[in-house]
Amino acid sequence: ATMGDLSPQGREESPEHSVASEDSPATGDRDDSRHARSARLRDLFERFPTNPELLAYFLQLATTAGDVSEVAHLLATVPSGSRDDNRFWRFKGWLHTANDQLDPADEAYREALARNPFDFASRHQLAAVLRKRGQTDSAVREAAIAAEGKRLRRAILEQPDVGSIPATTLTEIRGFILDCGEVGIAEKLASRMRK
């Protein structure tokens, strides 16, 4: 079973990403390495087409490229065991948005956020749907939460380790958690901060 066959009738194969020729002066070891890595991932995906990490990787590439047909095809292959993975709900929301199906897009993004309320990408995309539906206040709120989540992620990743996160950043994280509606988690963080 899959999340639902969203693929359009008569799907065409998606074009491969173009790679500059090896004798081009603009290419180098980095391009060769990127090409080798891409080829290796494609090979692995052919061998393990329902691997959730590989599916998510190729869905991200397809959404970034705006390849509606490929996103629909890949979503149709998501195994039912991955229904709790918020990323696939986000990709489903993206597909509905691309097809101008705003109600199902809204539902898919909310399913994604029910599974991971801290996913700022889902919030950002939900904000775009809300904006299109004329729900400006809600759109502004979701966009602000998404922007704060993205900023905090960057701030956390810049730290050498978790113990180095400044108290001011922890307080901001707690505020973000509250904005996402996770009061219990925010209280646990506050308790740890008092120790």
N, C-alpha and C positions, 0 to 999 in steps of 0.2 A: 504494500500500500504506500501511496505517496501523499504529499500535502495537497494534491489536487492537480489534475492535468490543466495547466494554464497555457500550454503551448498552442500556438496558432496552427491552423491547418496548413499543410504543405510547407513546413519549416525548411528553410534553406540552411545550408551549412554556413557557419559564421566564418568570415575571412580571418586568416592568421594575421597576427601583428607583423608588420614589416620590420625587417632588420636590415641595417645597412650592410653592404657587401664587405667581406673581410679585407679586400684590398683598398677600401676607402680610407683616406687619411684621417677621417673623423672617428674611426673606430680604433679600439685598442683592447688591452687586456680586460678592461671593465666590461666592454660591450660583448666580448667573447664569453666572459664569465656569465653575464646576464643571459645571453643566448643559450649557453649550456644549461643554466639553471632552469630556464623556461622549458627547454626541451625535456629535461629530466622530470619536471613537474607534469608535463603533458603525458610522458610515458607512464608515470605513476598513476595519473588520473585514468588512463586507459585500462590499467590493471585493476584499479580500485575505484570504480566510478561512483560508489556510494560513500566513500570516505568523507565525513562531514567537513574536515579541515580543507581537503582539496576542493570539495564542492563550494565552500565559502570563498576560497581563494579565487576560483574561476568565476563565481558569481560577482565578486567584487570587481574583477577585471571587466566583465561584461557590462555591469552597471556604469562603471567609469567610462567605458567606450560608448555607452548609450545603445547597446545592442539588445533591443527589446526581444527579438526572436531567440537569441541565445539565452537570455535570462529566463524566458518562458520554458525553453527546453530543459535547462538545468533545474529549475524549480520542480518540474514534473518528475525529476529523478530523485528528489530528496526523500529518503526513507522515512517511514512513519515514526521510527525511533528517534528522529531528530526534531520532532514537533516542539520540544521544549527549548530548542536552541533559538534564542531571540533573533539571531542574524538572518535566519531563513524567513522569519516573519517580516523583517525589515526589507529584505529583497523582494518579498511578495508585495509589500506596500509600494516599493519603487515601481514594480511592474504595473500595478493598478494605476499609480500616478501617471506613468508614461502613457497609459491607455486612456487617460482622463476619466478614470473610474474613481471618483473622490470618496464615495461612501465606503467601498471595500478597501481603499487605501487607508483611510482613517482607521478602520477596524483592524487592519493588519499591523499598522504602527502601534496601536494600543495593545495588541496581543504581544508585540515585541517588547513593549515597555512593561507589560505585566510579568514577563519572564526576566527582564533586566531593566529595572527602572533607572539605572545609571547610564544607559546607552545614549550618549549625547547625539550620536548620528541618527538614531530613530527619532529623538525629540526634534532635531533640526528638520528632518524630512516631514514629520507630523506638522511642524509649524508652517511649512510651505503649503501643505494641504489645507490647513485651517485658514490661511491667508486667502487661498483661492476660493474658499467657501464663504468668505466675508466675515469670519470670526476673528477679527483683528486683535482684540484684547487677549484671547487665548493664544493666538499665534505669537504675539509679542512675548507673552510669558514663557511659552515653550522654547522660543528662540533664545531668550535670555538664559534659561536653565541650561540649554545645550551649549551656549557659548561659555558659560561658567564651567561646565563639566570638561569641555575641551581645554580651557585654560588651566584648570586644576590638574588634569592629566599631564600636561606639559610640565607644570611646576613639580609634580611628583617625580616624573621621569628624569628631571634634571638633578635630583638628589642622589648622592652616592649610595645611600641605603635608606630603608624605611625609618630607622632611628634618627636620621638626620632631618626629617621633615620638621620645619619650624612650627611652634605652637600657633602662630597666626595662620599658617596654612591649614593646620588641623581644624582650627575654628571655622575657616572658610569651607573645608570639606564637610564639616558638620552641617553648616548652613545649606550646602548643596544637597546633602542627604535629606534634610528636612524638606527642601523644595521639591524633591522627588517623591515625597510622601512616606518616607521610611522612618517614622518616629522612633521605633524600637532600636534600629541600628544607630540612629543619631544619639540616643540615650546611652547606648553601650560605648560609643566613641567618647562621649562626654565623661563617662565614668572612668575610662582609661586615661583620659587627659588629666583627671584630678589626682591620679596616683603618682 
